[in-house]
Amino acid sequence: MANIIDGKQVAEDVIATVTKATATLAEKGVTPGLAVVIVGEDPASQVYVASKSKKAKACGFHSVQHTLAADTPQADLLALIGHLNADPAIHGILVQLPLPDHIDAGAVIQAISPDKDVDGFTFVNVGRLGTGEVASAFVPCTPAGSMLLIERERGRDLSGLSAVVVGRSNIVGKPMANLLLAANCTVTVAHSRTKDLPALCRTADILVAAVGRPEMVRGDWVKEGATVIDVGINRIPAPEKGEGKTRLVGDVAFGEAFERAGAITPVPGGVGPMTIAMLMANTLVSASRAAGIEPPKF
Ligand SMILES: Nc1nc(=O)c2c([nH]1)NC[C@@H]1CN(c3ccc(C(=O)N[C@@H](CCC(=O)O)C(=O)O)cc3)C=[N+]21
């Protein structure tokens, strides 16, 4: 029977730290500024973007949202990023992904100034993390939040633990693996071609599931006492709740894994809230750096 990791609570702790530090910055005349850019009207994206803007305001940030039409030319989006890069009131720029097909997402991401890249997606920040310069990098929010949950659970010394990351995306799997490696874990990154994934997962003291497949990781894939971090957010039909109803599940079969894990994150209420909290933390760090002030530790 596992300890259920309360991501909502840890996220609130992070937000409280950010809010306090923002008040201290305000005394020095600095207000952290976050710009969120969304292209098109995907309803799920709208919900996430709205909750980011709301949290930013609650922290005391200057928060701006740019909503562009789905058919906005790439050149217009690049021009907006150029303006935000040059705007001293903006310390963090987030371009909501995915972008429409006619836009080259890579080109847009790389146009963001690395100093304002609070998603940690630019080559400069990826390179800092990949070379172990974690302190100077902006680390992508989902793996950064997952790492904080792991540290709260197991302590800051993860040295020698075996970690398996299932999923190799640039936004979660790869940065997660780099963070765990920087923390001296023995890290294996698994993916769709991995042979005998269940057996590999059973070797993990820390198991991170980030594949985007509902409940793929089964209970018997989990080592007794392991820390299980479920990054998946999948909406599936829930006919038991009524016709047309849905519910959120992770990439881990929670009920089964709960029986064997030492600790496990729920969905919702696990990694999701941490993602937004770390965006606020990264924006605060960016504003602090710009002002030459030491940011708090998270
Ligand atoms: N450039 C960029 N950066 C992102 O960080 C980014 C993005 N694009 N595109 C979309 C994804 C998705 N994302 C989430 C954030 C919080 C929750 C979250 O708080 N989820 C709640 C539940 C929310 C619900 O009920 O639907 C939870 O897990 O408890 C989920 C998903 C950030 N994303």
The ligand as a Gaussian input file, in Angstrom:
#p B3LYP/6-31G(d) Opt

LIG

1 1
 N        4.457000      25.201000     -23.975000
 C        3.727000      24.397000     -23.227000
 N        4.074000      24.196000     -21.928000
 C        3.310000      23.377000     -21.131000
 O        3.630000      23.192000     -19.939000
 C        2.149000      22.750000     -21.697000
 C        1.843000      23.007000     -23.047000
 N        2.662000      23.805000     -23.787000
 N        0.774000      22.440000     -23.639000
 C       -0.162000      21.615000     -22.886000
 C        0.516000      20.931000     -21.734000
 C       -0.429000      20.384000     -20.683000
 N       -0.071000      21.027000     -19.439000
 C       -0.730000      20.795000     -18.222000
 C       -0.578000      21.585000     -17.109000
 C       -1.305000      21.355000     -15.946000
 C       -2.214000      20.338000     -15.865000
 C       -3.008000      20.118000     -14.622000
 O       -2.960000      20.891000     -13.685000
 N       -3.823000      19.040000     -14.568000
 C       -4.708000      18.723000     -13.451000
 C       -6.071000      18.291000     -13.944000
 C       -6.646000      19.169000     -15.000000
 C       -7.954000      18.651000     -15.560000
 O       -8.872000      18.359000     -14.749000
 O       -8.060000      18.527000     -16.797000
 C       -4.164000      17.565000     -12.641000
 O       -3.418000      16.745000     -13.200000
 O       -4.513000      17.476000     -11.475000
 C       -2.364000      19.518000     -16.956000
 C       -1.632000      19.734000     -18.109000
 C        0.933000      21.920000     -19.685000
 N        1.317000      21.906000     -20.971000

